[in-house]
Amino acid sequence: MNTAKLLTRTLLALIPVGLLLYLSLLFSNNPDMSVQQSLTSYDARMPDLPQDSVPAGPALFFPSLRRDGKIAQPTVIRGKFAYDAYCAFCHGPKGDGEGPVGQSFAPNVPALRASKLQAMNDETLTNAIFTGPGHYPVLARVVPPDDRPSLLLYVRGLNVGAAR
């Protein structure tokens, strides 16, 4: 019994000592997280971009918008940019229906080079791209309307090899 009492008294004496040590560490100024190198580097001024660099901005992600706010003419280059951003994951980079996401769909996504799709008029093909049967019409909400003519131009060129 004497050993149990001694152990109990020792533990009861150590509790206040541990509590004092914890509180002193908690309220001391060290370590002060405001002077840590990992945090102060975020406050540092970013270096200037090289002269030939292209900053990421709305014009990069929506190539139909010019810096002056006017809508640009549809081009195959803008269409390829939109295709790579919105379509290639399902239809593949060449429009052959072999995209990594599209292969998981049942039924499989169509090849955009197919003569059936290429034979559609522009209005029908545009409708099929954005609200067509067989897929959830997510592209109608995602692709900006000003990029759609360029995307259509690019998809038309997939069959003849004009757009790669």
C-alpha positions in Angstrom: 0.0 0.0 0.0 2.8 2.4 0.8 4.1 2.0 -2.8 0.7 2.8 -4.2 0.4 5.9 -2.1 3.8 7.0 -3.1 3.1 6.5 -6.8 -0.2 8.4 -6.5 1.4 11.4 -4.7 4.2 11.5 -7.2 1.7 11.6 -10.1 -0.3 14.2 -8.4 2.8 16.3 -7.9 3.8 16.0 -11.6 0.4 17.1 -12.9 0.8 20.8 -11.9 4.4 20.7 -13.1 3.3 19.4 -16.5 0.5 22.0 -16.6 2.9 24.8 -15.9 5.3 23.6 -18.5 2.5 23.4 -21.1 1.2 26.8 -20.3 4.6 28.4 -20.5 5.2 26.9 -23.9 1.7 27.9 -25.1 2.0 31.5 -24.1 5.7 32.1 -24.8 6.8 34.2 -27.8 8.8 31.3 -29.2 8.2 30.0 -31.7 6.6 33.1 -33.2 4.9 31.9 -36.4 4.8 35.4 -37.9 8.6 35.4 -38.4 8.8 31.9 -39.9 10.5 31.9 -43.3 7.7 29.9 -44.9 5.2 32.6 -44.1 7.2 35.7 -44.9 8.0 34.5 -48.4 4.3 34.8 -49.3 4.4 38.5 -48.4 7.4 39.1 -50.7 7.0 41.1 -53.9 6.8 38.9 -57.0 9.6 39.4 -59.5 8.8 41.1 -62.8 7.9 38.8 -65.6 10.4 38.4 -68.5 9.6 40.6 -71.4 8.6 37.8 -73.8 6.3 36.0 -71.3 2.5 35.6 -71.6 0.7 36.1 -68.3 -2.4 33.9 -67.6 -5.5 36.0 -67.9 -9.0 35.9 -69.3 -7.7 36.3 -72.9 -5.6 33.1 -72.5 -8.5 31.0 -71.3 -11.1 32.6 -73.5 -9.3 33.3 -76.7 -12.3 34.9 -78.4 -11.9 37.9 -76.2 -9.4 40.5 -77.2 -7.8 42.9 -74.8 -9.9 45.8 -76.2 -13.1 43.8 -75.3 -14.1 43.2 -78.9 -15.0 39.8 -80.2 -12.3 38.2 -82.5 -13.2 36.4 -85.7 -13.4 32.6 -85.5 -10.1 30.9 -86.4 -8.9 27.3 -86.4 -6.3 28.3 -83.8 -8.9 29.5 -81.4 -11.0 26.4 -82.2 -8.0 24.1 -81.4 -7.5 25.9 -78.1 -11.2 25.5 -77.2 -11.2 21.9 -78.5 -8.2 21.0 -76.3 -9.8 22.6 -73.3 -13.3 21.3 -73.6 -13.5 18.3 -76.0 -10.2 16.4 -76.2 -10.7 14.6 -72.9 -13.7 12.7 -74.3 -13.2 12.7 -78.1 -9.4 12.4 -78.1 -6.8 14.9 -79.4 -7.4 13.8 -83.0 -11.2 13.7 -82.7 -11.2 9.9 -83.1 -13.3 9.2 -80.0 -10.3 7.8 -78.1 -10.1 10.3 -75.3 -9.3 9.0 -71.8 -12.7 10.1 -70.3 -14.7 9.2 -73.4 -13.7 5.6 -73.3 -15.5 5.2 -70.0 -18.8 6.2 -71.5 -21.4 3.7 -72.7 -22.2 4.1 -75.5 -18.8 5.4 -76.6 -18.4 8.9 -77.7 -18.5 9.4 -81.5 -15.5 10.1 -83.6 -15.8 13.7 -84.8 -14.1 12.7 -88.0 -17.1 10.5 -88.9 -18.7 11.4 -92.2 -22.1 11.3 -90.5 -21.1 14.2 -88.2 -19.2 16.0 -90.9 -22.2 15.9 -93.2 -24.4 17.8 -90.8 -25.0 21.5 -91.5 -23.5 24.0 -89.1 -26.7 24.5 -87.0 -27.3 20.8 -86.5 -23.7 20.1 -85.7 -23.5 23.0 -83.2 -26.7 21.7 -81.6 -25.2 18.2 -81.4 -22.0 19.5 -79.8 -23.7 21.5 -77.1 -27.0 19.8 -76.4 -26.8 16.6 -78.5 -28.2 13.2 -77.6 -26.2 10.8 -75.6 -24.4 13.2 -73.2 -25.3 15.6 -70.5 -25.4 19.1 -72.1 -22.6 20.4 -69.9 -20.8 22.1 -72.8 -23.7 24.5 -73.3 -22.9 26.0 -69.8 -19.1 25.7 -70.0 -18.0 26.9 -73.5 -18.4 30.6 -73.9 -20.7 31.5 -76.8 -18.0 33.5 -78.5 -15.7 30.5 -78.7 -18.3 28.2 -80.3 -17.9 29.4 -83.9 -14.1 28.7 -83.7 -14.8 25.3 -82.1 -17.1 24.4 -84.9 -14.5 25.5 -87.5 -11.9 23.3 -85.8 -14.2 20.3 -85.7 -15.1 20.8 -89.4 -11.3 20.7 -90.1 -10.7 17.4 -88.3 -12.1 15.4 -91.2 -9.9 17.0 -93.9 -6.8 17.2 -91.7 -6.8 21.0 -91.7 -6.8 21.2 -88.0 -4.4 19.2 -85.9 
